[in-house]
Amino acid sequence: MMMIIVVVVSTVLGMILSATAGYYICQLRKAKLKAAQEENSFYKDSKEESQDNELELPLFDLGTIFAATDKFSSANKIGQGGFGSVYKGELPDGQEIAVKRLSQGSGQGLKEFKNEVNLIAKLQHPNLVRLLGCCIQGEERMLIYEFQHNKSLDNFIFDQTRRKLLPWEKRFNIIVGIARGLLYLHEDSRLRIIHRDLKASNILLDNEMCPKISDFGIARIFGGEQTGEMTKRVMGTYGYLSPEYAMSGHFSVKSDVFSFGVLVLEIISGKKNWGFYHPEHDLNLVGHAWKLWDEQSPLQLMDEVLDESFSTNEVVRCIQVGLLCVQQRTEDRPTMSSVVFMLSNESAELNQPKEPGFSVERFSVKIESLSGGQTSSTSNDITITTLAGR
């Protein structure tokens, strides 16, 4: 009898324990399911919010970009920059695109990437490259641009053969187009934007050789009346940096003006400022241009491949504008609105330029260079030479 009672009690206790355990397991499963549903709902809402509210451009999926670029094949690689590689691609509808694939070591996070995307999305001007959309998937960050068949300006003006395809008229139009694009960034857009890396390789050319400023990876946005800022991290490209930016980290709209002046002198001469060589002196291109101006022989700066079909006054005016832009003191440099006016009006009175900044290629400041497709810090000596003006 006692044995029967023990068996019954044990059975009942087992059933109670099983039921209790089953109940808690069921409740635990329900809790996990609810948490998963809430997480999925949060992720979905966050994703939708990211697409609808944070990004102002279409999102391309990774599969589409893979197919367009043939899985980023080396045959489709058309460029290499400090923040990643650029590939040519073709969408299913036949539209050609340029895909800027940011390297994972670029140091640009998701927030910064979205800020850059939204910045470029707000910029609409014939002399700025048009951004079609972006791709964000996993660790991938990509910008999709309209494709420019003529690639960048440096492929023409620094090439012994292709620079012959740029007669003076086209070079002048390129100079004016860049000036108008920069004016839009500084004064005419809803935001005040300092590009900080204006150079020949960041000027793209369309089928009609119309220039388009590209690569806003290190651009800075300012609101209100702010026109400049200080930074401890000097970034840019050798030969285009203004003295105040390279030496003290102060950048402003006048830093872009300096870079523009260097670019003007490069377009006119077909020579690079950084790496310029002359057997009679150690000046760089800026210093050489100033020397010729001081000797009243500015036309000697012109690219030797150019024929005689140009206006002497127009060329001299462009050289003078370029020298005004590269003056050492920021307050002496013109604004881009003044630059556009001087280039567009032959009757405009131009000031005589003063000595330029960085007329010799010896650097002694640390600069994080983005030129040549790599990001590196290199020390060289910077010497600011004062030359007598006429």
Salt bridges, closest charged atoms under 4 A:
GLU54 OE1 - LYS114 NZ 2.85
GLU56 OE2 - LYS122 NZ 3.33
GLU96 OE2 - LYS88 NZ 3.27
GLU96 OE1 - HIS149 NE2 2.76
GLU140 OE2 - ARG101 NH2 2.58
GLU146 OE1 - ARG130 NE 3.74
ASP159 OD1 - ARG162 NH2 3.54
ASP197 OD2 - LYS199 NZ 3.65
ASP215 OD1 - LYS100 NZ 3.15
GLU229 OE2 - ARG220 NH2 2.61
GLU244 OE1 - ARG333 NH2 2.85
ASP256 OD2 - HIS186 NE2 2.93
GLU295 OE2 - LYS291 NZ 2.65
ASP303 OD1 - ARG163 NH2 2.95
ASP303 OD2 - ARG171 NH2 3.10
GLU304 OE2 - ARG163 NH2 3.02
GLU304 OE1 - LYS271 NZ 3.33
GLU331 OE2 - ARG329 NH2 2.28
ASP332 OD2 - ARG329 NE 3.65
ASP332 OD1 - LYS354 NZ 3.37
GLU368 OE2 - ARG233 NH2 3.02
